[in-house]
Amino acid sequence: MIFEMQKAFPGMKADAGFDRVESFPAGGDVRFGRVCGVNASGAVVEGGGTRIAGIALHTHTKIDNYVQYDDVSVLTRGLAWCSVIDGGTVTDGGAIEFNAAGEVQDADVGTAYPNAVFRSDAVTLNDGRVIACVELHSPTA
């Protein structure tokens, strides 16, 4: 068996360029690499909430996700790797929609993410999960 380093993982920032990260309390479990929104209490939840917040970033202090009341790092501008809906399609340079679980795909899944575009094709990880690079506040969206 040959071990290879994965290209990326959900919630990983895609580059070291200009970005903005804000902190929010978790309103429940929030998995890395999911679009999240702010709920009526001001906490972030997976999906859109009452308004879109950004993408939940990975942290090395947790295994798979944040839990209620954790301090969630949310990318609000920049590039990060997001979880793709099972069987979902991704078009590099295309617009993004997300479902209630915060997973992304091209279209027809739920909620459009304004000024967000894919910056890669879909990438299948060694464990079968699928991710794609997303740019938030894209000047070309």
C-alpha positions, 0 to 999 in steps of 0.5 A, spaced: 500 500 500 502 506 498 500 512 502 499 519 499 498 525 502 491 528 501 490 534 496 486 537 502 481 536 507 474 539 509 475 546 512 482 547 510 484 554 507 486 553 500 491 558 500 495 564 504 492 569 500 488 575 503 482 572 507 477 574 513 476 569 519 470 571 524 469 567 530 462 565 532 459 560 538 456 554 535 449 553 536 450 545 535 455 541 532 458 544 526 462 540 521 468 542 518 468 545 511 460 546 511 457 553 509 454 555 516 449 561 518 447 565 524 441 563 527 436 567 531 441 567 537 447 569 534 450 562 534 452 559 527 449 552 525 450 548 519 446 551 513 443 558 512 441 560 519 437 567 518 443 569 514 449 566 511 456 567 515 461 563 511 465 556 511 466 553 518 474 552 518 478 546 520 481 546 527 487 542 530 483 542 537 477 538 534 477 531 531 471 532 526 467 538 528 465 543 533 460 542 538 455 547 542 458 553 545 465 552 541 468 558 538 467 556 531 472 560 526 468 562 520 471 564 513 467 570 511 472 572 505 477 567 501 478 560 499 477 554 503 475 546 501 468 545 502 464 538 503 460 536 496 453 533 497 453 526 495 453 525 488 453 532 487 456 536 481 461 541 481 463 546 475 470 550 476 468 557 476 461 555 477 456 558 482 454 555 488 448 552 492 448 549 499 443 544 502 441 545 509 447 541 512 451 546 509 454 541 503 455 545 496 454 543 489 452 547 482 445 548 482 438 545 484 440 543 492 437 549 496 440 556 497 444 560 492 451 563 495 451 570 493 458 572 490 461 565 491 464 560 486 468 554 485 475 554 484 476 547 483 473 541 480 470 535 485 476 532 489 475 525 492 479 523 498 482 517 500 476 515 505 471 517 499 468 524 501 468 529 496 470 536 497 471 542 492 475 549 493 470 555 494 472 562 493 467 567 498 466 574 495 469 572 488 470 579 484 468 575 478 461 572 481 
